[in-house]
């Protein structure tokens, strides 16, 4: 039913709104890029610099997991030269448009393609293991939060640079140099904290939702979420009691919350245990006016401090 409604909204959007983005005057010497949400948008801007016109479709205040598109989003997608997506069910509504022949699949670049992904158990209980996967998953079997793993982000910016270079070979040197510069800084940061986390006896962290699997894999950590990878939870008394027991048994002193997930259960557990809550950045919105690397460093510093 959801897909049928989406298709109807999309069709009517085309009839009454038109291809507004495509009809706008194109900015000279710029590649037009569409992305679904801020994390990908920010990485594209890092690579493209001034040579791309980039639009992120999902507002900072919306949850990309449960987003319902507007006719304007369809116009922007069809007016773009390239559409960068994470895949793995993150942008399911874009997949619906491609399936319905309302968006050219050749415009889509799936950034998770070819990565070594984290497979999520069918019951979404938070237990996960590595699984090499070279394509796209329509059944949400894999953790989609690749932009929170430093190793995966390096692969993402490389793929973005390659795609932009094909579209705009005149500025290939700019795209590739920007990607290399950013990757070098991120790898230095990753390696610094790998050494620091190696000194920690504690390895567990409790998060609002299990978005940090790739970050944990990079640094030898383990996450336990109030909600699962897909931001879903029973929120039952039994599950809350289990979370309280987990925190007590593993010596958790901080429960990490985030801007896009409810912190009510986290706050309840924190009060029960007389511990504090602290915010982590998911990069899905432009929080606090900080750059990607600044927010990533703050995440690592806060996690490291919680494990002391």
C-alpha positions in Angstrom: 0.0 0.0 0.0 2.8 2.4 0.9 4.4 1.9 -2.5 1.1 2.4 -4.3 0.4 5.7 -2.5 3.9 6.8 -3.2 3.6 6.1 -6.9 0.3 8.1 -7.0 1.8 11.0 -5.2 4.7 11.0 -7.5 2.7 10.8 -10.7 0.5 13.7 -9.6 3.6 15.6 -8.5 4.9 15.3 -12.1 1.7 16.5 -13.7 1.1 19.5 -11.5 4.5 20.6 -10.4 6.6 19.8 -13.5 10.3 19.3 -13.7 11.2 22.5 -11.8 14.8 21.6 -11.0 15.5 20.5 -14.5 14.0 23.7 -15.9 16.1 26.0 -13.7 19.0 27.6 -15.3 21.9 25.3 -14.9 25.0 26.7 -13.2 27.8 26.8 -15.6 30.7 24.4 -15.1 28.9 22.6 -12.2 27.8 19.1 -11.8 24.3 18.9 -10.4 24.2 16.3 -7.6 21.3 15.0 -5.5 21.7 13.2 -2.2 19.1 11.9 0.2 20.4 13.3 3.5 23.1 15.4 5.1 25.9 12.9 5.8 26.2 12.1 2.1 25.7 15.7 1.1 28.5 16.8 3.3 30.9 14.2 1.9 30.0 15.2 -1.7 30.7 18.9 -0.9 34.1 17.9 0.6 35.1 16.2 -2.6 33.4 18.6 -5.1 34.2 21.9 -3.5 32.9 24.7 -5.7 32.4 22.6 -8.8 29.1 20.9 -7.9 25.6 22.1 -7.1 24.5 19.7 -4.3 21.0 19.3 -2.9 20.2 17.0 0.1 16.5 16.0 -0.1 15.8 14.9 3.5 15.6 18.0 5.8 17.8 17.9 8.9 14.7 17.6 11.1 13.4 14.5 9.4 14.4 10.8 10.0 15.8 9.4 6.8 14.7 5.9 7.9 11.0 6.9 7.7 11.0 9.8 5.2 8.0 10.4 2.9 9.1 12.3 -0.2 7.6 15.4 -1.6 7.0 16.2 -5.3 9.8 18.7 -5.2 12.2 15.8 -4.2 11.2 13.9 -7.4 11.9 17.0 -9.5 15.3 17.4 -7.9 16.2 13.8 -8.5 15.3 14.0 -12.2 17.1 17.3 -12.6 20.4 15.9 -11.2 23.3 14.6 -13.2 24.0 12.0 -10.5 22.2 10.7 -7.4 24.5 9.4 -4.6 22.7 6.9 -2.2 23.9 4.7 0.6 21.6 1.9 -0.4 20.8 -1.0 2.0 17.3 0.3 2.5 18.3 3.8 3.7 16.6 5.5 0.7 13.9 3.0 0.0 11.6 5.6 -1.6 14.3 6.3 -4.2 14.4 2.6 -5.0 10.6 2.7 -5.5 11.0 5.5 -8.1 13.6 3.5 -10.0 11.4 0.4 -9.9 8.4 2.4 -11.1 10.4 3.8 -14.1 10.1 7.4 -12.7 13.8 7.8 -12.2 16.7 6.7 -14.4 18.6 3.9 -12.6 21.8 5.0 -14.5 21.9 8.2 -12.4 22.2 6.2 -9.2 25.6 5.6 -7.6 25.2 3.3 -4.6 28.1 4.1 -2.2 27.8 0.9 -0.2 28.3 -1.3 -3.3 31.4 -3.5 -3.0 32.0 -2.8 0.7 32.5 -5.4 3.5 29.3 -4.8 5.3 27.9 -5.7 8.7 25.1 -8.2 8.5 22.2 -7.8 10.9 20.5 -10.9 12.2 17.0 -11.5 10.9 15.4 -10.7 14.3 17.3 -7.4 14.5 18.4 -8.1 18.1 21.5 -6.0 17.7 24.0 -8.9 17.2 25.9 -8.5 14.0 28.8 -9.9 12.1 30.9 -9.0 9.1 29.8 -10.3 5.7 31.4 -9.4 2.4 28.7 -8.2 0.1 29.3 -6.7 -3.3 25.8 -5.4 -4.2 22.6 -3.9 -3.0 20.3 -5.3 -0.3 16.5 -4.7 -0.6 15.6 -6.7 2.5 17.5 -4.7 5.1 19.9 -7.5 6.0 22.8 -5.2 6.4 23.6 -2.2 8.6 23.3 0.9 6.4 25.2 3.3 8.6 28.5 3.2 6.6 29.2 6.9 6.9 29.9 6.4 10.7 32.8 4.1 10.0 36.1 5.8 9.2 37.3 3.0 6.9 34.0 3.1 5.0 34.0 6.9 4.7 37.4 6.7 2.9 35.8 4.3 0.4 32.8 6.6 0.0 34.8 9.7 -0.8 36.9 7.7 -3.3 33.8 6.5 -5.1 32.3 10.0 -5.1 35.6 11.4 -6.6 35.5 8.7 -9.3 31.9 9.4 -10.2 32.4 13.2 -10.4 35.5 12.7 -12.4 33.6 10.8 -15.1 31.0 13.5 -15.3 33.4 16.4 -15.2 36.9 15.2 -16.3 38.1 18.8 -16.5 38.1 19.0 -12.7 39.2 15.4 -12.0 42.4 16.5 -10.3 40.4 18.7 -7.9 38.0 15.9 -7.0 40.7 13.3 -6.5 43.0 15.7 -4.5 40.1 16.8 -2.2 39.2 13.1 -1.6 42.9 12.2 -0.8 43.4 15.2 1.5 40.2 14.4 3.5 41.0 10.7 3.6 44.5 11.3 5.0 43.1 13.4 7.8 40.4 10.9 8.6 42.9 7.9 8.6 45.3 9.9 11.0 42.3 10.4 13.3 41.2 6.8 13.1 44.7 5.5 13.8 45.2 7.9 16.7 42.0 6.5 18.4 42.7 2.9 17.5 45.8 3.3 19.7 43.9 5.0 22.5 41.0 2.5 22.5 43.5 -0.4 22.6 44.4 0.8 26.2 40.8 0.5 27.4 39.7 -2.5 29.5 36.0 -1.6 28.9 34.7 -2.1 25.3 31.0 -1.7 25.6 28.9 1.4 24.9 25.1 2.0 25.1 23.6 4.1 22.4 20.1 5.5 21.6 20.0 3.4 18.4 22.5 0.9 17.0 23.9 3.2 14.3 27.6 2.9 15.3 28.4 -0.6 14.2 31.0 0.4 11.7 32.6 2.8 14.1 32.7 0.0 16.7 34.3 -2.3 14.2 37.0 0.2 13.4 38.0 0.5 17.1 37.3 -2.9 18.6 34.2 -1.8 20.5 30.7 -3.2 21.0 27.4 -1.3 21.0 24.1 -2.0 22.7 21.1 0.1 21.5 17.9 1.3 23.1 16.6 0.7 19.6 18.0 -1.6 16.9 19.8 -0.7 13.7 16.6 0.4 12.0 15.6 2.6 15.0 12.8 0.2 16.0 12.1 -1.2 19.5 9.4 -2.8 21.7 10.1 -0.3 24.5 8.7 -2.9 26.9 9.3 -3.1 30.6 11.2 -6.3 30.0 13.6 -4.7 27.4 14.2 -1.7 29.7 15.0 -4.0 32.6 17.4 -6.0 30.4 19.1 -2.7 29.4 19.5 -1.7 33.0 21.0 -5.1 33.8 23.4 -4.8 30.9 24.6 -1.4 32.0 25.2 -2.7 35.6 27.0 -5.8 34.5 29.4 -4.0 32.0 30.0 -0.9 34.2 28.4 1.6 31.8 28.7 5.2 33.1 27.2 7.0 30.1 24.3 6.4 27.8 24.7 8.1 24.4 21.7 9.8 22.8 21.4 11.5 19.4 19.4 14.3 17.8 17.2 12.1 15.6 16.1 9.4 18.2 13.9 9.7 21.2 16.0 9.8 24.4 13.1 9.1 26.8 14.1 5.5 27.5 17.8 6.4 27.7 16.9 9.1 30.2 14.8 6.6 32.2 17.6 4.1 32.4 20.1 6.8 33.3 18.0 8.0 36.2 17.5 4.4 37.4 21.3 3.9 37.4 22.2 7.4 38.4 24.5 7.8 35.4 24.6 10.6 32.8 23.5 10.8 29.2 25.6 12.4 26.5 25.1 13.3 22.8 26.8 11.6 19.8 26.6 12.9 16.3 25.1 10.6 13.6 26.1 13.1 10.8 22.5 12.9 9.6 22.1 16.6 10.3 24.4 19.7 10.4 24.7 20.0 14.2 26.5 22.7 16.1 28.1 24.2 13.0 31.0 21.7 13.1 32.7 20.0 10.2 32.5 16.2 9.6 36.0 15.6 11.0 35.3 17.9 14.1 32.1 15.9 14.9 33.8 12.6 14.3 36.6 13.5 16.7 34.1 14.7 19.3 32.3 11.4 19.1 35.5 9.4 19.6 36.6 11.7 22.5 33.3 11.2 24.2 33.3 7.4 23.8 36.9 7.2 24.9 36.1 9.2 28.1 33.1 7.0 28.9 35.4 3.9 28.8 37.9 5.1 31.4 
